[in-house]
Amino acid sequence: MTASSDDPALVRRAKDGDLDAFDALVQRHTAGVYRIALRMLADRDDAEDITQDVFLQAWRSLGAFRAESAFKTWVFRIAVNRCLNRLQRQRPTEPLDQDIASTVDDPQRVVETRAGLRAVGRALAQLPPEQRAALVLREFEGCAYAEIADILNVSLPAVKGRLLRARVAVIEALRAWT
Amino acid sequence: MNTTRPDHRLPCGAELGALLEQIADGGAQKRSPHQRGCRYCTVALDDAERYWQSVRDVAATPVEIPLDLVASIMRKIRRLIQAGWITVTRAADGTTKVAAWVVAAIAELAAERSAGVHRVGTGWGRLADRLGEAVSPYDGEQTPSGSAVYEVADQTTTVELDVVARYGPPIPFIADQLRRNIISDVRRLTTLDIDAVHIHVRDIVAHEQSDDQHL
């Protein structure tokens, strides 16, 4: 996770037209935005397109960004909204398979983990998009509950409710498939 | 614990949802005295713990970020800034200008509703996979811009965009239709006349084919 403590200073400079400052913001938050899009859409090309769109929109809208929330929260919100829009127009998401061979050494564990990863991908793909967004932000981006509420623009109880339903559904799906 | 209802209660009165939250938020080690003594809670927590490990594995797996992504975002922004503002009407009571990227956005929207266009963008991630390369097959400045860019230079105004075509109609036919849509939409919305629309068909996919299964 990258330090984003001096994001506000970079945002102020970027608002004055400092492209290097915006470049620094893009470098910090590209990975997070791309991961969210990848896990929401399960497609690398779509994730790449969305990531580009998110930062282009952020640059265009920078003047309107009031810094009431963190820059990261703001771009994550743009990212989630873009993903939800695209999902509305699309067929159901096909699951994402991720390869873990490079991060796990024990062959037996690789096989088990790979099956688990595939199952998680399938479980994610079948969640309603709003629940998927909450789960992705919480479990994969490590966002706090309040931050998720801010990103999704819903109440804290609503976030908890979505996470709860998503977690139950994921566990039930994993139980069925592994 | 074979139920999908989050408000389901175990025989001991513990709420399933609360136990899941405990596991997911990492409190699995900190079981309460009741939970340590209760066989229902123990079974439910152990069960959830076992399945949730897969989610943690996914969370711990690094995601490969396309190498060129940051550079390509910044390249696009620079091009948009260079293209600047375009005056669409000038009158005694004021002028109307649109940013160049408004024209680019109109072109993208036109492309999205054009038959035969699968998507706007490069699709190079999939192309790289097909070529078995970890990096973009394009290098440096040749890297395509992705979505539409509007430029005014040497008295001509051009739109440039990358698309992935749908398998079926002849590609020149798809491109001509897309070109007409872009020119007419931009004219209708801004009154601007575009001299040229450069279309780069970067890839093609079958209509029914799921192009998502390359990970």
Chai-1 contact restraints between the chains, C-beta under 6 A:
chainA,res_idxA,chainB,res_idxB,connection_type,confidence,min_distance_angstrom,max_distance_angstrom,comment,restraint_id
A,D23,B,M74,contact,1.0,0.0,6.0,A-B,restraint_1
A,V26,B,V70,contact,1.0,0.0,6.0,A-B,restraint_2
A,V26,B,I73,contact,1.0,0.0,6.0,A-B,restraint_3
A,Q27,B,V70,contact,1.0,0.0,6.0,A-B,restraint_4
A,T30,B,L69,contact,1.0,0.0,6.0,A-B,restraint_5
A,T30,B,V70,contact,1.0,0.0,6.0,A-B,restraint_6
A,A31,B,I65,contact,1.0,0.0,6.0,A-B,restraint_7
A,Y34,B,I65,contact,1.0,0.0,6.0,A-B,restraint_8
A,R35,B,V63,contact,1.0,0.0,6.0,A-B,restraint_9
A,A42,B,D212,contact,1.0,0.0,6.0,A-B,restraint_10
A,D43,B,D212,contact,1.0,0.0,6.0,A-B,restraint_11
A,R44,B,G125,contact,1.0,0.0,6.0,A-B,restraint_12
A,D45,B,G123,contact,1.0,0.0,6.0,A-B,restraint_13
A,D45,B,G125,contact,1.0,0.0,6.0,A-B,restraint_14
A,D45,B,R126,contact,1.0,0.0,6.0,A-B,restraint_15
A,E48,B,P66,contact,1.0,0.0,6.0,A-B,restraint_16
A,E48,B,G125,contact,1.0,0.0,6.0,A-B,restraint_17
A,D49,B,G121,contact,1.0,0.0,6.0,A-B,restraint_18
A,Q52,B,I73,contact,1.0,0.0,6.0,A-B,restraint_19
A,Q52,B,G146,contact,1.0,0.0,6.0,A-B,restraint_20
A,F55,B,I73,contact,1.0,0.0,6.0,A-B,restraint_21
A,W59,B,I77,contact,1.0,0.0,6.0,A-B,restraint_22
A,E94,B,S210,contact,1.0,0.0,6.0,A-B,restraint_23
A,E94,B,D212,contact,1.0,0.0,6.0,A-B,restraint_24
A,L96,B,L215,contact,1.0,0.0,6.0,A-B,restraint_25
A,D97,B,L215,contact,1.0,0.0,6.0,A-B,restraint_26
A,Q98,B,T61,contact,1.0,0.0,6.0,A-B,restraint_27
A,I100,B,T61,contact,1.0,0.0,6.0,A-B,restraint_28
A,T103,B,T61,contact,1.0,0.0,6.0,A-B,restraint_29
A,T113,B,D57,contact,1.0,0.0,6.0,A-B,restraint_30
A,G116,B,S54,contact,1.0,0.0,6.0,A-B,restraint_31
A,G116,B,D57,contact,1.0,0.0,6.0,A-B,restraint_32
A,L117,B,V58,contact,1.0,0.0,6.0,A-B,restraint_33
A,V120,B,S54,contact,1.0,0.0,6.0,A-B,restraint_34
A,V120,B,V55,contact,1.0,0.0,6.0,A-B,restraint_35
A,V120,B,V58,contact,1.0,0.0,6.0,A-B,restraint_36
A,E139,B,V55,contact,1.0,0.0,6.0,A-B,restraint_37
A,E139,B,A59,contact,1.0,0.0,6.0,A-B,restraint_38
A,F140,B,A59,contact,1.0,0.0,6.0,A-B,restraint_39
A,L164,B,P6,contact,1.0,0.0,6.0,A-B,restraint_40
A,L164,B,G17,contact,1.0,0.0,6.0,A-B,restraint_41
A,R165,B,P6,contact,1.0,0.0,6.0,A-B,restraint_42
A,R167,B,L20,contact,1.0,0.0,6.0,A-B,restraint_43
A,R167,B,A24,contact,1.0,0.0,6.0,A-B,restraint_44
A,V168,B,T4,contact,1.0,0.0,6.0,A-B,restraint_45
A,V168,B,P6,contact,1.0,0.0,6.0,A-B,restraint_46
A,I171,B,Y51,contact,1.0,0.0,6.0,A-B,restraint_47
A,E172,B,T4,contact,1.0,0.0,6.0,A-B,restraint_48
A,L174,B,Y51,contact,1.0,0.0,6.0,A-B,restraint_49
A,L174,B,S54,contact,1.0,0.0,6.0,A-B,restraint_50
